[in-house]
Amino acid sequence: MTDPLAIAFTAGETGPWRIAACTPVTGTALPAAPRLAVTAAGAAPGGVWTLIGTTSNTRYATRAETDALAARQQGLGRPAATCAALIPIRKSAAWWALAQDERRDIFEARSRHTAIGMDYLPQVARRLHHCRDLGGAYDFLTWFEYASDDAAAFERMVARLRATEEWRYVEAEMDLRLERD
Amino acid sequence: MTDPLAIAFTAGETGPWRIAACTPVTGTALPAAPRLAVTAAGAAPGGVWTLIGTTSNTRYATRAETDALAARQQGLGRPAATCAALIPIRKSAAWWALAQDERRDIFEARSRHTAIGMDYLPQVARRLHHCRDLGGAYDFLTWFEYASDDAAAFERMVARLRATEEWRYVEAEMDLRLERD
């Protein structure tokens, strides 16, 4: 565990990722732009919009789950992973008013969030960025990288998560799909 | 549960709180100043230093603990609470590398953090501000208000917490004591 990284996602004219789709799943859309840059927060280029989040400590995963994930997952930046998704999410006030044990029950015991993600490792690499404590329109910026051969599997994972009880508490969600040249 | 509040604590020449003591418990001291202002983050006055944190969701408390706290605690700003303490804390990388269940075990099962705090309700009102995801020198800004008649009880509470296993993970801690005119 290193210190939190503050990461900026900037949509505009620059960056290695071509924005192939920018779809509002729930709530207001983010403006369209041709490309996305992913940088340290202090090095963000100008653009149409920038979202900032920080990697942080885990909030729900147990030691057993953390170790199981670490044993299977691969890092960002794999050469074959030419597809990515940025899915910013905001949860409702009702979610945040729940106590820790209630959120954990919904997140894992009933929605199996970690277990679903495990089914797509190591194909889908991911990194979670927190931004609720930073203010702004979203609570999380979720980032995924995968090979084009695994695009259908990624769609299945996203569909399974959106069908969970946890997702009833999602009140804003954008879905950006990206391709690297 | 309302949205997170971003709160600034500014040491300088202004503010209703006189800084009676400013003691480094662990780590580097914060510079001395005569007074402390507590404001919305966007309304902080100029000063010698400003620390910003946000109220946020609970991270460890169960529903039973949350309800027990809510039944006993009182709000900030009570006229009789002319004493306050601001105790900024940073925990170690080893703490943040623990999984959620490991941190919960140390925090409550072994250190009884919430249970100790309950022993001093409603005399000691408190509010926790998170700042780890904001960057900066501390992870938490803890704020307490109490009447002068309860100052000795407050000292006992702080001493009990500092003697816990949880506190072995505290690598920076300042202790400011304040009095309202």
Interface residues (C-beta under 8 A of the other chain):
Chain A: M1 T2 D3 P4 A6 T54 S56 N57 T58 R59 Y60 A61 T62 R63 E65 T66 A93 W96 A97 L98 A99 Q100 D101 E102 R104 H130 C131 R132 D133 L134 G135
Chain B: M1 T2 D3 P4 A6 T54 S56 N57 T58 R59 Y60 A61 T62 R63 E65 T66 A93 W96 A97 L98 A99 Q100 D101 E102 R104 H130 C131 R132 D133 L134 G135
